[in-house]
Amino acid sequence: MKSLIASNDIDQLLKVGIGGKARNLIQLEKIGMGVPKWAVIPQEVLLSILPTELFDRDNEEVNKYIDSLDVVSILSQSIQELFPETQYFAVRSSSVDEDSPEFSFAGQFQSYLYVSQGEIEDKVKLVWKSAFSDRVKSYREENALPAQFGIAVIIQEMVNAEVAGVAFGVDPTTGNRNARVISSVYGLGEGLVSGELNADTYTCINGNIERTLADKREAIVRDESGSGIKKVNVPEEKRVISSLTDQEIEKIAGVLSTLQDEFGKPQDIEFAFSRDQLYLLQTRPITSLHNVADNSGDYIVWDNSNIIESYPGVTTPLTFSFIIKMYEAVYKQFCEFMGVGPREIDEHSTTFANMLGLIKGRVYYNLLSWYKVLALLPGYSINAEFMENMMGVKERFELKEQKKLAKSTAYWRLIITIIRMIRSLIYLPKQRREFLEFLEKTMKEYEAIDFNKLRSDELMHVYLRFEQILLKKWNAPLVNDFFAMIYFGTLEKLIKKWSIGQHINLHNDLHCGSNDIIS
């Protein structure tokens, strides 16, 4: 096995462990991106020279052994052959699980810039030793990752950058998947990544560029007195002007879109401009998106303040698959009762099908869907605020696609609904009685069935019949709950209006002694 493998030796690279960062560089070159010339020391090189008994020792003993290794004899000839004209190098880590879709290991391992050929041995050892640091051990433990005793090392031609930075294929702060966010500084990007330097930030959305320019007083450049890097002052006239031109910003934004298509996920890249040439130094998937909502879509609030009474613990997917169908059917019946026409209900079928959500084992109301249903009710277009207060909505949603009825139509529908409500109120005691009798009869019928004697297909048909019987007879509880909600809301308002008592939950306390309330 070669101790140092060139980036164009794909056959060899695919046979050994080169780590996530090196694998991503191969992909970048494959799609034609500008990548500085590089080679990699596979992880097997370190594994082959580390005695296995050291794997059970503490990090300090492993690091002492690495310090004693003679790396020059392994690498010097290969470096001269692969980089005959290169004066300075970047020496970077490339762990097996680094820059993976799940874990970035950002800042966990060591990387070194402007390394002379004579210093490569020391820097390679330092990268190797970083794999056995306490912070890497803690990172693995926190993310339940197994220990890894090998690490690959990338040796890359150093780019003498005039401007460098990082860029994201989405906005990592707001979660906007349509945004491309670019941060840049003069000189090397090292100061930006470490947080030492102020950076210009550009947010690109649909071809528009929003600029936030920083006062860039310092830059990190090559230390001309030797190898390594140093911090210098930026000339006064360059401090507050943009470090990137519009063309460069658009070029990086285009690269981010291309990478998302190629890798299948938004990318976090490090880039550098040298003599008008864009170089990509590394790319990795953005791993934190599962914790960041996409604010470019509909604004959704998940709320369990009421439904938690029915589903207080962890809810299984099987239970949720049942209740989401039930709530869809019940809310459709409620809208029918309130005078919403079949055509409107059908047009909003997606809304009714998404009244609930199952998030980390808990059931929540989708308040956006709930609000859309509320907006269908007669009277909403005439006096939205009254309807919201009556229904107990606490957060206002501005619906983008709400259809507004003509006032005459809205008033006519409201009159019809009021007449229907009065009629329902008059017949409600009878409806309640009939529903309870029907429910008791149905439950007795099904309790009498010996389910152990039924085949699976028979059980399915019994269940489906049970589901349909109950769903079609749910009008009485819906009407009852609707009037209970109106009365309860009216009681709360009257208590506030008449200043009865100082307790904010008096309207709740007045009902606490009732033993005939069924939810």
Long-range contacts (C-beta under 8 A, 24 or more apart in sequence): 1-42, 1-44, 1-45, 2-42, 2-78, 3-41, 3-42, 3-45, 3-74, 3-75, 3-78, 4-39, 4-40, 4-41, 4-75, 4-78, 4-79, 4-82, 4-155, 5-39, 5-40, 5-41, 5-42, 6-39, 6-82, 7-35, 7-37, 7-38, 7-39, 7-40, 13-40, 16-42, 16-43, 16-44, 17-42, 17-43, 17-44, 17-96, 17-150, 17-152, 18-42, 18-43, 18-94, 18-152, 19-43, 19-93, 19-94, 19-95, 19-96, 19-98, 19-99, 19-151, 19-152, 20-94, 20-95, 20-96, 20-97, 20-98, 20-99, 20-100, 20-284, 21-92, 21-93, 21-94, 21-95, 21-98, 21-99, 21-154, 21-282, 21-284, 22-94, 22-152, 22-154, 24-99, 24-282, 24-283, 24-284, 25-154, 25-282, 27-262, 27-263, 27-283, 28-259, 28-280, 28-283, 31-258, 31-262, 33-255, 33-280, 34-277, 34-278, 34-279, 34-280, 35-279, 35-280, 35-281, 36-90, 36-156, 36-157, 36-158, 36-159, 36-279, 36-281, 37-82, 37-83, 37-86, 37-156, 37-157, 38-154, 38-155, 38-156, 38-157, 39-78, 39-79, 39-82, 39-83, 39-154, 39-155, 39-156, 40-94, 40-152, 40-153, 40-154, 40-155, 41-75, 41-124, 41-152, 41-153, 41-154, 41-155, 42-152, 43-95, 43-96, 43-150, 43-151, 43-152, 44-150, 45-74, 46-128, 46-149, 46-150, 46-151, 47-149, 47-150, 50-149, 55-149, 59-132, 59-133, 59-134, 59-137, 62-129, 62-132, 63-129, 63-132, 66-125, 66-128, 66-129, 66-132, 67-125, 67-129, 69-125, 71-120, 71-121, 71-124, 71-125, 72-121, 75-120, 75-121, 75-124, 76-117, 79-117, 79-120, 79-155, 80-117, 83-117, 83-155, 83-157, 86-117, 86-157, 86-158, 87-116, 87-117, 87-158, 88-114, 88-115, 88-116, 88-158, 88-222, 88-227, 89-114, 89-115, 89-116, 89-117, 89-120, 89-155, 89-156, 89-157, 89-158, 90-114, 90-115, 90-154, 90-155, 90-156, 90-157, 90-158, 90-281, 91-115, 91-120, 91-123, 91-124, 91-127, 91-153, 91-154, 91-155, 91-156, 92-127, 92-153, 92-154, 92-156, 92-282, 93-127, 93-130, 93-131, 93-151, 93-152, 93-153, 93-154, 94-151, 94-152, 94-153, 94-154, 95-131, 95-148, 95-151, 95-152, 96-148, 96-150, 96-151, 96-152, 97-145, 97-148, 99-282, 99-283, 99-284, 99-285, 100-284, 100-285, 100-287, 101-265, 101-285, 101-287, 102-287, 103-143, 103-145, 103-287, 104-268, 104-284, 104-285, 104-287, 105-136, 105-139, 106-284, 107-193, 108-133, 108-135, 108-136, 108-139, 109-136, 109-151, 113-158, 113-188, 113-190, 113-228, 113-229, 114-158, 114-222, 114-223, 114-227, 114-228, 114-229, 115-158, 115-227, 115-228, 116-226, 116-227, 119-227, 120-155, 124-153, 124-155, 127-151, 127-153, 128-153, 156-281, 159-272, 159-274, 159-279, 159-281, 160-222, 160-274, 161-187, 161-188, 161-189, 161-272, 161-273, 161-274, 161-279, 162-186, 162-187, 162-273, 162-274, 162-275, 163-187, 163-243, 163-244, 163-248, 163-272, 163-273, 164-188, 164-189, 164-192, 164-270, 164-271, 164-272, 164-273, 164-281, 165-189, 165-192, 165-199, 165-243, 165-244, 165-270, 165-271, 166-192, 166-193, 166-268, 166-269, 166-270, 166-271, 167-252, 167-253, 167-255, 167-256, 167-268, 167-269, 167-271, 168-256, 168-266, 168-267, 168-268, 168-269, 168-286, 169-256, 169-257, 169-259, 169-260, 169-265, 169-266, 169-267, 169-268, 169-286, 170-266, 170-286, 170-289, 171-203, 172-268, 172-286, 172-288, 172-289, 172-292, 173-292, 174-292, 174-295, 175-289, 175-292, 175-293, 175-294, 175-295, 175-296, 176-205, 176-294, 176-295, 176-296, 177-266, 177-294, 177-296, 178-205, 178-206, 178-296, 179-203, 179-204, 179-205, 179-296, 180-204, 180-205, 180-252, 180-253, 180-256, 180-257, 182-244, 182-249, 182-252, 182-253, 184-243, 184-244, 185-216, 185-219, 185-220, 185-243, 186-216, 186-219, 186-234, 186-238, 186-243, 187-219, 187-220, 187-221, 187-232, 188-219, 188-220, 188-221, 188-229, 188-272, 189-270, 189-271, 189-272, 189-281, 190-220, 190-229, 191-218, 191-219, 191-220, 191-231, 193-270, 196-220, 196-231, 200-242, 200-243, 200-244, 202-244, 202-249, 204-249, 204-250, 204-253, 209-246, 209-249, 209-250, 211-242, 213-240, 213-241, 213-242, 214-240, 215-239, 215-240, 216-240, 216-243, 244-273, 248-273, 248-278, 251-278, 252-278, 255-280, 259-283, 298-368, 299-368, 299-397, 300-366, 300-367, 300-368, 301-367, 301-368, 301-395, 302-357, 302-359, 302-364, 302-365, 302-366, 302-367, 303-364, 303-365, 303-367, 304-362, 304-363, 304-364, 304-365, 306-365, 307-356, 307-363, 307-364, 307-365, 308-362, 308-363, 309-519, 310-363, 310-519, 311-362, 311-363, 314-361, 314-362, 315-358, 315-361, 315-362, 315-363, 316-361, 317-358, 320-356, 320-358, 320-363, 323-356, 323-363, 324-353, 324-355, 324-356, 325-467, 326-471, 327-355, 327-356, 328-352, 328-353, 328-355, 329-471, 329-474, 330-471, 330-474, 330-478, 331-355, 331-373, 333-471, 333-474, 333-475, 333-478, 334-478, 334-482, 335-373, 335-376, 335-377, 337-420, 337-424, 337-475, 337-478, 337-479, 337-482, 338-377, 338-378, 338-417, 339-377, 339-378, 339-413, 339-416, 339-417, 339-420, 340-376, 340-377, 340-378, 344-376, 345-376, 348-372, 348-373, 348-376, 367-393, 367-395, 367-397, 368-397, 371-397, 371-399, 372-399, 372-402, 375-399, 375-402, 377-417, 378-410, 378-413, 378-414, 378-416, 378-417, 379-410, 379-413, 379-414, 379-417, 381-405, 381-407, 381-410, 382-407, 382-410, 382-411, 382-414, 389-489, 390-485, 390-486, 390-489, 391-485, 392-485, 392-489, 424-479, 425-479, 425-483, 428-476, 428-479, 428-480, 428-483, 431-475, 431-476, 431-479, 431-480, 432-476, 432-480, 434-476, 435-473, 435-475, 435-476, 435-477, 438-473, 439-470, 439-473, 442-466, 442-469, 442-470
